[in-house]
């Protein structure tokens, strides 16, 4: 999350963005599983972002959506943990 907050279109290296996506997908898998809508939506949007390229102005929108998904999963998971803890 910290990496994403500091970067926008034109500042990401494609390999770095790809690696960030892999780490995010691993986290999503651990928290909610690969069949979860968050996981599949993140995967689709991340893939589309790679398609438009990190230098494209549309990349920022895709990045924002990816971050929103991660935040939603984090909030839901934190809420579930608090309810069970």
DSSP file (Angstrom, degrees, kcal/mol; ACC not computed):
  #  RESIDUE AA STRUCTURE BP1 BP2  ACC     N-H-->O    O-->H-N    N-H-->O    O-->H-N    TCO  KAPPA ALPHA  PHI   PSI    X-CA   Y-CA   Z-CA
    1    1 A X     >        0   0    0      0, 0.0     4,-2.1     0, 0.0     5,-0.2   0.000 360.0 360.0 360.0 -42.0    0.0    0.0    0.0
    2    2 A X  H  >  +     0   0    0      1,-0.2     4,-1.0     2,-0.2     0, 0.0   0.900 360.0  51.9 -61.5 -39.7    2.8    2.4    0.8
    3    3 A X  H >4 S+     0   0    0      1,-0.2     3,-0.5     2,-0.2     4,-0.4   0.926 110.6  48.3 -59.8 -44.5    4.4    1.9   -2.6
    4    4 A X  H >4 S+     0   0    0      1,-0.2     3,-0.9     2,-0.2    -1,-0.2   0.835 104.3  58.9 -68.8 -33.9    1.1    2.6   -4.3
    5    5 A X  H 3< S+     0   0    0     -4,-2.1    -1,-0.2     1,-0.2    -2,-0.2   0.803 108.2  46.9 -65.2 -27.9    0.4    5.8   -2.4
    6    6 A X  T << S+     0   0    0     -4,-1.0     2,-0.3    -3,-0.5    -1,-0.2   0.496 107.4  65.7 -93.3  -4.5    3.6    7.3   -3.6
    7    7 A X    <   +     0   0    0     -3,-0.9     2,-0.2    -4,-0.4     3,-0.1  -0.866  48.7 165.7-124.5 153.0    3.3    6.4   -7.3
    8    8 A X    >>  -     0   0    0     -2,-0.3     3,-2.0     1,-0.1     4,-0.7  -0.796  54.9 -41.8-143.8-172.0    1.0    7.3  -10.1
    9    9 A X  T 34 S+     0   0    0      1,-0.3    46,-0.2    -2,-0.2    -1,-0.1  -0.241 126.1  25.0 -58.6 146.0    1.1    6.9  -13.9
   10   10 A X  T 34 S+     0   0    0     44,-3.6    -1,-0.3     2,-0.2    45,-0.2   0.213 112.5  71.1  86.6 -15.5    4.4    7.6  -15.4
   11   11 A X  T <4 S+     0   0    0     -3,-2.0     2,-0.3    43,-0.3    -2,-0.2   0.587  76.6  89.1-107.5 -15.2    6.3    6.8  -12.2
   12   12 A X     <  -     0   0    0     -4,-0.7     2,-0.4    42,-0.4    -2,-0.2  -0.662  68.9-138.2 -86.8 138.0    5.9    3.0  -12.1
   13   13 A X     >  -     0   0    0     -2,-0.3     4,-2.5     1,-0.1     5,-0.2  -0.781  22.6-127.3 -83.9 137.4    8.3    0.7  -13.8
   14   14 A X  H  > S+     0   0    0     -2,-0.4     4,-2.5     1,-0.2     5,-0.2   0.889 109.0  49.7 -58.0 -41.5    6.3   -2.1  -15.5
   15   15 A X  H  > S+     0   0    0      2,-0.2     4,-2.4     1,-0.2    -1,-0.2   0.892 110.7  50.3 -65.0 -38.5    8.2   -4.8  -13.8
   16   16 A X  H  > S+     0   0    0      2,-0.2     4,-2.5     1,-0.2    -2,-0.2   0.905 111.4  48.2 -64.8 -41.1    7.7   -3.2  -10.4
   17   17 A X  H  X S+     0   0    0     -4,-2.5     4,-2.3     2,-0.2    -2,-0.2   0.899 111.0  50.6 -66.5 -40.3    4.0   -2.9  -11.0
   18   18 A X  H  X S+     0   0    0     -4,-2.5     4,-2.0    -5,-0.2    -2,-0.2   0.931 112.3  46.9 -61.8 -45.1    3.8   -6.5  -12.1
   19   19 A X  H  X S+     0   0    0     -4,-2.4     4,-2.1     1,-0.2    -2,-0.2   0.888 110.5  52.5 -64.8 -39.8    5.7   -7.6   -8.9
   20   20 A X  H  X S+     0   0    0     -4,-2.5     4,-2.4     1,-0.2    -1,-0.2   0.908 108.8  51.3 -61.2 -42.0    3.4   -5.4   -6.7
   21   21 A X  H  X S+     0   0    0     -4,-2.3     4,-2.7     1,-0.2    -2,-0.2   0.889 107.6  51.7 -62.9 -40.4    0.4   -7.1   -8.3
   22   22 A X  H  X S+     0   0    0     -4,-2.0     4,-2.0     2,-0.2    -1,-0.2   0.912 111.2  47.4 -63.2 -42.2    1.7  -10.5   -7.6
   23   23 A X  H  X S+     0   0    0     -4,-2.1     4,-2.1     2,-0.2    -2,-0.2   0.904 112.8  49.6 -65.1 -40.8    2.3   -9.6   -3.9
   24   24 A X  H  X S+     0   0    0     -4,-2.4     4,-2.8     1,-0.2    -2,-0.2   0.909 110.2  50.1 -65.1 -41.8   -1.2   -8.1   -3.7
   25   25 A X  H  X S+     0   0    0     -4,-2.7     4,-2.5     2,-0.2    -1,-0.2   0.881 108.6  52.8 -65.0 -37.0   -2.8  -11.2   -5.3
   26   26 A X  H  X S+     0   0    0     -4,-2.0     4,-2.1     2,-0.2    -1,-0.2   0.925 111.0  47.1 -62.4 -43.7   -0.9  -13.4   -2.8
   27   27 A X  H  X S+     0   0    0     -4,-2.1     4,-2.3     2,-0.2     5,-0.2   0.929 112.0  49.7 -62.6 -46.4   -2.3  -11.3    0.0
   28   28 A X  H  X>S+     0   0    0     -4,-2.8     4,-3.0     1,-0.2     5,-1.1   0.894 109.7  52.1 -60.8 -40.0   -5.9  -11.5   -1.5
   29   29 A X  H  X5S+     0   0    0     -4,-2.5     4,-0.9     3,-0.2    -1,-0.2   0.920 111.0  47.2 -61.6 -43.8   -5.5  -15.2   -1.8
   30   30 A X  H  <5S+     0   0    0     -4,-2.1    -2,-0.2     1,-0.2    -1,-0.2   0.874 119.4  39.3 -65.7 -37.7   -4.5  -15.6    1.8
   31   31 A X  H  <5S-     0   0    0     -4,-2.3    -2,-0.2    -5,-0.1    -1,-0.2   0.853 140.1  -1.4 -84.0 -36.1   -7.3  -13.3    3.1
   32   32 A X  H  <5S-     0   0    0     -4,-3.0    -3,-0.2    -5,-0.2    -2,-0.2   0.521  97.9-110.8-137.7  -7.9  -10.3  -14.3    0.9
   33   33 A X    ><< -     0   0    0     -5,-1.1     3,-1.2    -4,-0.9     6,-0.3   0.098  32.2 -83.4  90.8 156.6   -9.2  -17.0   -1.7
   34   34 A X  T 3  S+     0   0    0      1,-0.3    -1,-0.1    -5,-0.1    -5,-0.1   0.681 123.3  58.5 -73.3 -17.7   -8.8  -17.0   -5.4
   35   35 A X  T 3  S+     0   0    0     -3,-0.1    -1,-0.3    -6,-0.1    -2,-0.1   0.498  82.4 110.6 -88.9  -2.3  -12.5  -17.6   -6.1
   36   36 A X  S <> S-     0   0    0     -3,-1.2     4,-2.1     1,-0.1     5,-0.2  -0.416  76.5-125.0 -72.8 147.2  -13.5  -14.4   -4.3
   37   37 A X  H  > S+     0   0    0      1,-0.2     4,-2.7     2,-0.2     5,-0.3   0.857 110.1  57.4 -60.9 -37.0  -14.8  -11.5   -6.3
   38   38 A X  H  > S+     0   0    0      2,-0.2     4,-2.7     1,-0.2    -1,-0.2   0.936 107.9  47.5 -58.8 -45.6  -12.2   -9.2   -4.9
   39   39 A X  H  > S+     0   0    0     -6,-0.3     4,-2.6     1,-0.2    -2,-0.2   0.950 114.9  43.8 -61.7 -50.8   -9.4  -11.4   -6.1
   40   40 A X  H  X S+     0   0    0     -4,-2.1     4,-2.1     1,-0.2    -1,-0.2   0.872 115.0  49.2 -67.0 -35.9  -10.8  -11.9   -9.6
   41   41 A X  H  X S+     0   0    0     -4,-2.7     4,-2.7    -5,-0.2     5,-0.3   0.929 111.6  48.7 -68.2 -44.2  -11.6   -8.2  -10.0
   42   42 A X  H  X S+     0   0    0     -4,-2.7     4,-3.0    -5,-0.3     5,-0.3   0.939 111.2  51.0 -59.1 -46.2   -8.1   -7.1   -8.8
   43   43 A X  H  X S+     0   0    0     -4,-2.6     4,-2.2    -5,-0.2    -1,-0.2   0.916 112.1  46.7 -57.8 -45.1   -6.6   -9.6  -11.3
   44   44 A X  H  X S+     0   0    0     -4,-2.1     4,-2.3     2,-0.2    -1,-0.2   0.933 115.4  44.3 -63.8 -47.3   -8.6   -8.2  -14.2
   45   45 A X  H  X S+     0   0    0     -4,-2.7     4,-2.4     2,-0.2    -2,-0.2   0.902 113.3  50.8 -67.8 -40.2   -8.0   -4.5  -13.4
   46   46 A X  H  X S+     0   0    0     -4,-3.0     4,-2.1    -5,-0.3    -1,-0.2   0.916 111.2  49.3 -62.3 -42.5   -4.3   -5.1  -12.8
   47   47 A X  H  X S+     0   0    0     -4,-2.2     4,-1.8    -5,-0.3    -2,-0.2   0.907 110.7  49.9 -63.1 -42.3   -4.0   -7.0  -16.1
   48   48 A X  H  X S+     0   0    0     -4,-2.3     4,-2.1     2,-0.2     5,-0.2   0.889 107.8  54.5 -63.2 -38.9   -5.8   -4.1  -17.8
   49   49 A X  H  X S+     0   0    0     -4,-2.4     4,-1.8     1,-0.2    -2,-0.2   0.905 107.6  49.3 -62.3 -41.3   -3.4   -1.6  -16.2
   50   50 A X  H  < S+     0   0    0     -4,-2.1    -1,-0.2     1,-0.2    -2,-0.2   0.865 108.9  55.2 -64.0 -34.3   -0.5   -3.6  -17.6
   51   51 A X  H  < S+     0   0    0     -4,-1.8    -2,-0.2     1,-0.2    -1,-0.2   0.886 110.6  42.1 -66.1 -40.2   -2.2   -3.5  -21.0
   52   52 A X  H  < S-     0   0    0     -4,-2.1    -1,-0.2    -5,-0.1    -2,-0.2   0.775 115.4-123.7 -78.6 -24.7   -2.6    0.3  -21.1
   53   53 A X    ><  -     0   0    0     -4,-1.8     3,-1.2    -5,-0.2     6,-0.3   0.156  15.4 -92.0  94.8 148.2    1.0    0.7  -19.7
   54   54 A X  T 3  S+     0   0    0      1,-0.3   -44,-3.6    -4,-0.2   -42,-0.4   0.670 122.2  55.7 -70.6 -16.9    2.3    2.5  -16.7
   55   55 A X  T 3  S+     0   0    0    -46,-0.2    -1,-0.3   -45,-0.2     2,-0.2   0.548  85.1 100.8 -90.9  -7.7    2.9    5.7  -18.7
   56   56 A X  S X  S-     0   0    0     -3,-1.2     3,-1.5    -7,-0.2     4,-0.5  -0.537  77.0-129.7 -79.6 142.3   -0.7    6.1  -19.9
   57   57 A X  T >  S+     0   0    0      1,-0.3     3,-0.8    -2,-0.2     4,-0.5   0.798 107.9  62.8 -62.5 -28.5   -3.0    8.5  -18.1
   58   58 A X  T >> S+     0   0    0      1,-0.2     4,-1.7     2,-0.2     3,-0.5   0.707  84.9  77.7 -68.6 -19.1   -5.6    5.8  -17.7
   59   59 A X  H <> S+     0   0    0     -3,-1.5     4,-2.8    -6,-0.3    -1,-0.2   0.881  86.0  59.6 -57.9 -39.5   -3.1    3.8  -15.6
   60   60 A X  H <> S+     0   0    0     -3,-0.8     4,-2.3    -4,-0.5    -1,-0.2   0.864 103.8  50.6 -58.7 -38.1   -3.8    6.0  -12.6
   61   61 A X  H <> S+     0   0    0     -3,-0.5     4,-2.2    -4,-0.5    -1,-0.2   0.924 111.5  47.3 -65.8 -45.0   -7.5    5.0  -12.6
   62   62 A X  H  X S+     0   0    0     -4,-1.7     4,-2.4     1,-0.2    -2,-0.2   0.911 111.8  50.8 -62.6 -42.6   -6.6    1.3  -12.7
   63   63 A X  H  X S+     0   0    0     -4,-2.8     4,-2.4     1,-0.2    -2,-0.2   0.917 108.9  51.3 -61.9 -43.4   -4.1    1.8   -9.9
   64   64 A X  H  X S+     0   0    0     -4,-2.3     4,-2.4     1,-0.2    -1,-0.2   0.898 109.9  49.8 -61.2 -41.0   -6.7    3.6   -7.8
   65   65 A X  H  X S+     0   0    0     -4,-2.2     4,-2.2     2,-0.2    -1,-0.2   0.909 109.7  50.9 -64.6 -41.8   -9.2    0.8   -8.4
   66   66 A X  H  X S+     0   0    0     -4,-2.4     4,-2.1     1,-0.2    -2,-0.2   0.919 111.6  47.8 -60.4 -43.7   -6.6   -1.8   -7.3
   67   67 A X  H  X S+     0   0    0     -4,-2.4     4,-2.6     1,-0.2    -2,-0.2   0.899 109.1  53.8 -65.3 -40.8   -5.8    0.2   -4.2
   68   68 A X  H  X S+     0   0    0     -4,-2.4     4,-2.4     1,-0.2    -1,-0.2   0.896 108.1  50.4 -60.7 -40.6   -9.6    0.5   -3.4
   69   69 A X  H  X S+     0   0    0     -4,-2.2     4,-2.4     2,-0.2     5,-0.2   0.937 110.9  48.3 -62.9 -46.6   -9.9   -3.3   -3.7
   70   70 A X  H  X S+     0   0    0     -4,-2.1     4,-2.4     1,-0.2    -2,-0.2   0.902 111.8  49.9 -61.6 -40.8   -7.0   -3.9   -1.3
   71   71 A X  H  X S+     0   0    0     -4,-2.6     4,-2.8     2,-0.2    -1,-0.2   0.914 110.2  50.5 -63.7 -42.6   -8.4   -1.4    1.2
   72   72 A X  H  X S+     0   0    0     -4,-2.4     4,-2.6     2,-0.2     5,-0.2   0.923 112.0  46.6 -62.3 -44.5  -11.8   -3.0    1.1
   73   73 A X  H  X S+     0   0    0     -4,-2.4     4,-2.8     2,-0.2     5,-0.2   0.916 112.7  50.4 -63.8 -42.4  -10.4   -6.5    1.7
   74   74 A X  H  X S+     0   0    0     -4,-2.4     4,-2.9    -5,-0.2     5,-0.2   0.936 111.9  47.3 -61.3 -46.5   -8.2   -5.1    4.5
   75   75 A X  H  X S+     0   0    0     -4,-2.8     4,-2.2     2,-0.2    -2,-0.2   0.919 114.5  46.4 -62.7 -44.0  -11.2   -3.4    6.2
   76   76 A X  H  X S+     0   0    0     -4,-2.6     4,-2.3     2,-0.2    -1,-0.2   0.920 114.6  46.9 -64.2 -43.2  -13.4   -6.5    5.9
   77   77 A X  H  X S+     0   0    0     -4,-2.8     4,-2.4     2,-0.2    -2,-0.2   0.902 112.1  49.9 -67.1 -40.5  -10.7   -8.8    7.2
   78   78 A X  H  X S+     0   0    0     -4,-2.9     4,-2.2    -5,-0.2    -1,-0.2   0.888 111.5  50.3 -64.0 -38.6   -9.9   -6.4   10.1
   79   79 A X  H  X S+     0   0    0     -4,-2.2     4,-2.0    -5,-0.2    -2,-0.2   0.889 111.3  47.4 -66.5 -40.0  -13.6   -6.3   10.9
   80   80 A X  H  X S+     0   0    0     -4,-2.3     4,-1.8     2,-0.2    -2,-0.2   0.897 111.9  50.5 -67.2 -40.7  -13.8  -10.1   10.9
   81   81 A X  H  X S+     0   0    0     -4,-2.4     4,-1.3     1,-0.2    -2,-0.2   0.907 111.4  48.1 -63.6 -42.4  -10.7  -10.5   13.0
   82   82 A X  H  < S+     0   0    0     -4,-2.2    -1,-0.2     1,-0.2    -2,-0.2   0.887 110.8  51.4 -65.9 -38.5  -12.1   -8.0   15.6
   83   83 A X  H  < S+     0   0    0     -4,-2.0    -1,-0.2     1,-0.2    -2,-0.2   0.835 117.7  38.1 -68.6 -31.8  -15.4   -9.8   15.7
   84   84 A X  H  <        0   0    0     -4,-1.8    -1,-0.2     1,-0.2    -2,-0.2   0.587 360.0 360.0 -93.2 -11.4  -13.8  -13.2   16.3
   85   85 A X     <        0   0    0     -4,-1.3    -2,-0.2    -5,-0.2    -1,-0.2   0.429 360.0 360.0 -97.6 360.0  -11.1  -11.9   18.6
